[in-house]
Amino acid sequence: MANNLLQGKKGIIFGALNDQSIAWKTALHAHAQGAELVLTNAPVAMRMGEIHQLAAAVGGAPVIPADATSVEDLDALIRGAMEHFGGPFDFILHSIGMSPNVRKGKHYTDVNYEWYKTTLDVSAISLHKTLATALKRGALKEWGSVVALSYIAAQRIFPDYGDMADAKSLLESVARSFGYHYGVAHKVRINTVSQSPTVTTAGSGVKGFDEFIAYSESMSPLGNADAAACADYCVTLFSDMTRYVTMQNLFHDGGFSNTGVSQEVIGKFA
């Protein structure tokens, strides 16, 4: 990738937990391309993770705790970022997903509905709250870019993905709807990236995850895209090279999403 693709650009990265996470790698790659960053995560995730190590690695970026389900926290985050940057900024990465039902092994047909609400709030409605807060604060510059991380379970059934599939469907709908309104108002573009199954702390909590990664690898003509490759893709979406890409769900999955069956998988039944 060309150097300094994000020179002079500034943005917020949500959701970096540890060096396995896509958000972590996106922060490193964005910084390497010239971006100035603010990092954020929920207070409980910050206690579990290593975000301050990342902050040091990306030029001493400030870390502002925020529960992404709290409009008050998000408002404090946006105001803090604007104070740090000296005004509006250029991009946001939304890399947030959590399902109590999946974590606790609840089957999709027998979910705890209070937990279900939490899944939707944390994993999808948080994007709406973030965008609404940014719009009210005038936080994103014209031609700014917002990227939220999704998964193909929004379109296809993966039984063990549970209610997270519903959350990803809602996330993609929010990106389309807000993409229209924010685009008309300030030419801000909003997209989701539907990534290959990726070895992260969150992904590893899904039942049968290791087997599914192997299946996806065998179904994808280019193989699974890893977290570092996804970070590079996010950087291109933050850059001026993709100014007219908006309201899209963009598959970054080695071709998995368009492959009906591969010869390798057929061979397993021969």
Secondary structure, 3 states (H helix, E strand, C coil): CCCCCCCCCEEEEECCCCCCCHHHHHHHHHHHCCCEEEEECCHHHHHHCCHHHHHHHCCCCCECCCCCCCHHHHHHHHHHHHHHHCCCEEEEEECCCCCHHHHCCCCHHHCCHHHHHHHHHHHHHHHHHHHHHHHHHCCEEEEEEEEEEECHHHCCCCHHHCCHHHHHHHHHHHHHHHHHHHHHHHCCEEEEEEECCCCCCCHHHCCCHHHHHHHHHHHCCCCCCCHHHHHHHHHHHHCHHHCCCCCCEEEECCCHHHCCCCHHHHHCCC
